[in-house]
Amino acid sequence: MSAPGELARDGDGHHRTVLGAAVTYVDGDHVHWRVTEHDGRGVPGSRGERCLVFASEGATRRVWDYPLDWRRLTPLVLATVSWRR
């Protein structure tokens, strides 16, 4: 697990700077997710300066459109956000 400001591998296997603390939650299918915010500059196909990476044992999702207060969201709302692009 990476601390804020450290480099971590994102969903594409690239090293990106982690911005702030990670959030973990369990979704309705009992899948454990770890959510981190990353510097999105330089990401191929980047849609902004920052993105969220939702990572579980079996999947990784990158989200560009998310609320600024995403760390305060409930697990149900985070799960919904994870399906955005």
PyMOL commands that set and color helices and strands:
alter all, ss='L'
color gray80, all
select helices_A, chain A and resi 70-72+75-81
alter helices_A, ss='H'
color red, helices_A
select strands_A, chain A and resi 7-9+15-17+23-26+32-39+50-55+60-63
alter strands_A, ss='S'
color yellow, strands_A
deselect
rebuild
show_as cartoon
